Amino acid sequence: LTVMGGCEKMSLCGVVEQAEELKFHIQDNLDRDDATVTALVHFGQETRSLMVTRTPGEEHAYDFAFSQNQRGVAILEIAVNDIQVPESPWRIEVIEHVCLGNQMVANENGECSCSNNSRLINGECMADGIFAGILSGVCGFFLLVALWRFLAYRREKNDEVWKVN
């Protein structure tokens, strides 16, 4: 069995970001007709099988894809006709998803959200310091307007007291 790029037993066969897909293309070197190829993933306490499909237009070639939401190292076992191939298992490292937005970080499942010192406003993460500055400025503006109106009111009241006929 040959993996495109070649992987040795228990070697690091791939690095992928959380929730991204790592595709594998394997070739059966023994040219077995109607072989049943299975791929099992072990991640923590979880074991699951991947869907393996024949490669269209290629004899004895198979494709499958690996994806994982949590960070860590997964173990991938490949078997042909229920017999594990000599090169198997392989290790696949799942690294933190890189978020493109400013102040965004990936959570444990690879979903992007605002960092601890920022908040989501209109679909953008804004640092708490900037948000506090803007809020303080707006409140200060309204306070000045209220003070100006109060002073204008007091001036009118004072003018009423000294009204001369």
Beta strands, then each sheet from edge to edge (+ up, - down):
strand 1: 2-3
strand 2: 12-17
strand 3: 21-27
strand 4: 37-43
strand 5: 46-50
strand 6: 53-54
strand 7: 61-67
strand 8: 72-80
strand 9: 83-84
strand 10: 90-95
strand 11: 104-106
strand 12: 112-114
strand 13: 118-121
strand 14: 124-127
sheet 1: 1+ 3- 7+ 6-
sheet 2: 2+ 10+ 8- 4+ 5-
sheet 3: 2+ 10+ 8- 9+
sheet 4: 11+ 12-
sheet 5: 13+ 14-
end
